[in-house]
Amino acid sequence: MAWLERSGTRRATGCGYGLLLDNPKTTTPEKCRYDACIVVDEAHRELLTADFGFRRLPGGAFARKRHSGSIDAIGSVIAELRDNWVAMNGLQLDPGRPLIEIYMQDPKTVPAERLRVDICVPIKAEFCEGQSAA
């Protein structure tokens, strides 16, 4: 966020993405990884330094829930989806892909009660044993 301010690209970015690369239930907090991502248009690409990497968002099946409100509550939304909803619906997490947060608005410029964030939990496109598609 500080770089966006310094470079003057805050208005030029589209939505933001957060890629949660580790499950905090199985990875210690100091080893959990998070990639903060933005879309940068061609006119602003020359501002990027060698510190920045490019990444394509992973494809595949995701369970998605729209969260409206404060970003402070996102952790509980993620935990509910990951720890309860997926299994209750006969699905399995796909540990090979990150969980993705899609920030529809800039949390610095939109009031907390109006923020919208899509939480996308990667799932395997197959049913758990004992579940049916019907």
C-alpha positions in Angstrom: 0.0 0.0 0.0 2.9 2.4 0.8 4.3 1.7 -2.7 1.0 2.5 -4.3 1.0 5.9 -2.5 4.6 6.7 -3.4 4.4 5.7 -7.0 1.0 7.5 -7.6 -0.5 4.3 -9.0 -3.2 3.8 -6.3 -5.9 5.1 -8.7 -4.5 3.2 -11.6 -4.9 -0.2 -10.0 -8.0 -2.3 -10.3 -9.1 -4.6 -7.6 -6.6 -6.1 -5.3 -5.9 -9.8 -4.6 -4.6 -11.6 -1.5 -3.2 -15.1 -2.0 -3.1 -17.0 1.3 -0.5 -19.7 0.5 -0.5 -21.6 3.8 -3.2 -22.9 6.1 -2.7 -21.5 9.6 -4.2 -24.7 11.0 -1.2 -26.6 9.7 1.5 -24.0 9.4 3.0 -21.9 12.3 2.2 -18.2 12.1 5.8 -17.1 11.4 5.9 -19.5 8.3 2.5 -18.5 6.8 2.9 -16.8 3.5 0.7 -14.1 1.9 1.1 -12.5 -1.6 -0.5 -9.1 -1.9 -1.3 -8.6 -5.6 -2.7 -5.8 -7.8 -3.5 -5.3 -11.4 -1.2 -2.8 -13.0 -2.1 -1.3 -16.4 0.5 -1.1 -19.1 0.9 2.7 -18.6 2.3 2.1 -15.1 4.3 -1.1 -15.6 7.6 0.8 -15.9 7.2 2.0 -12.3 7.6 -1.6 -11.0 10.9 -2.4 -9.6 12.8 -5.7 -9.5 11.2 -6.3 -6.1 7.9 -7.0 -7.8 7.0 -10.3 -9.3 4.3 -11.2 -11.8 1.8 -14.0 -11.1 -1.1 -15.5 -12.9 -4.1 -16.3 -10.6 -4.6 -20.1 -10.5 -7.6 -21.6 -12.2 -9.8 -24.4 -11.0 -12.8 -24.8 -8.9 -13.4 -22.4 -5.9 -16.1 -22.0 -3.3 -16.8 -18.3 -3.2 -18.4 -16.2 -0.6 -18.9 -12.4 -0.7 -18.1 -10.7 2.5 -19.5 -7.2 3.0 -18.2 -5.2 5.9 -15.0 -4.7 7.9 -11.8 -6.6 6.8 -11.4 -7.5 10.5 -14.1 -10.1 10.1 -12.5 -11.8 7.1 -10.5 -14.4 9.1 -13.7 -15.8 10.6 -15.4 -16.0 7.2 -12.3 -17.9 5.8 -12.3 -20.2 8.8 -16.0 -21.0 8.4 -15.7 -21.7 4.7 -12.5 -23.7 5.0 -13.2 -25.6 8.2 -17.0 -26.2 8.0 -18.8 -25.3 4.7 -16.5 -27.3 2.4 -16.8 -30.6 4.3 -20.6 -30.1 5.0 -21.1 -29.9 1.2 -19.1 -33.0 0.4 -16.1 -31.2 -1.0 -12.4 -31.3 -0.3 -9.9 -28.4 -0.1 -7.3 -28.4 -2.8 -4.0 -27.8 -0.8 -2.0 -27.2 -4.0 -3.7 -23.9 -4.7 -3.9 -20.7 -2.5 -7.1 -19.3 -1.0 -7.8 -16.0 -2.7 -9.2 -12.8 -1.4 -10.5 -10.4 -4.0 -10.8 -6.8 -2.8 -13.5 -5.1 -4.9 -12.7 -1.6 -3.4 -9.7 0.0 -1.7 -10.0 -0.4 2.0 -8.3 2.9 2.5 -10.9 4.9 0.6 -14.2 3.0 1.2 -15.9 3.0 4.6 -15.7 -0.5 6.4 -19.4 -1.1 6.2 -19.3 -0.7 2.4 -16.3 -2.9 1.6 -16.8 -6.0 -0.5 -14.3 -8.9 -0.5 -14.8 -12.2 -2.3 -13.3 -15.1 -0.4 -12.4 -18.0 -2.8 -11.5 -21.3 -1.2 -9.8 -23.8 -3.6 -11.7 -27.1 -3.8 -11.1 -30.3 -5.6 -13.8 -30.9 -8.2 -14.7 -34.3 -6.8 -17.0 -35.5 -4.0 -15.8 -37.0 -0.8 -16.3 -40.6 -0.1 -19.9 -41.4 0.9 -21.3 -38.2 -0.8 -23.4 -38.2 -4.0 -23.9 -35.6 -6.6 -27.7 -35.8 -6.4 
